Structure formats: C-alpha cells, structure tokens
Amino acid sequence: MKAYIHARLTKNDCEVLARLKKSTGHSESELVRRGLQLIDKELGRARTALETAGSSVGKFKKGPRDLARNKRHLTGFGE
C-alpha cells in the first residue's frame, strides 16, 4: 500500500529536515517513516515478541531443540 501525505512545514521544520537529510543521507520519506515509528514507540504501543527479539530471531543454530518441552532442562533452575 502506498500512501502519500502533504505537510505544511515551518521555516524551522524545513531547516531541521534539510539538516537531517544531510547528516543521515536518508530521503525525506525515510525520515518521515522513522519519525512515525519513533512516535509510535514513544506512545508505548505493546511490541510483539518478534519485534522484541529483533535481529536475533533465527540466529541460534546450536542448543537443545526440545528446550521448551523437556522438563529435564529445568532441573536446578532457580535454586
């Protein structure tokens, strides 16, 4: 889905946008998208387990495959 927005920016907003474009190398669209994500995070939207795990998902190739199901792995845990 592509959506387009129209925003009226003050002179100060334009200066900030130009400074961010220059310092980050990101496009105006990318800066707006990142700004929306930051505001969403600031408002405290509950994150999914996948979002919380982030880039670590799928990184662990070694270890017991039955860790969540086999009670043997919990022996001594919390003692």
BELPEWO-V817021 format. One record per run of one state. SS is the DSSP state (a for helix, b for strand, c for the rest). FROM is the first residue (numbers start at 1). TO is the last residue. If there is no record, write none. Layout:
SS&FROM&TO  SS&FROM&TO
//
This chain:
c&1&10  a&11&24  c&25&27  a&28&42  c&43&48  a&49&56  c&57&70  a&71&74  c&75&79
//
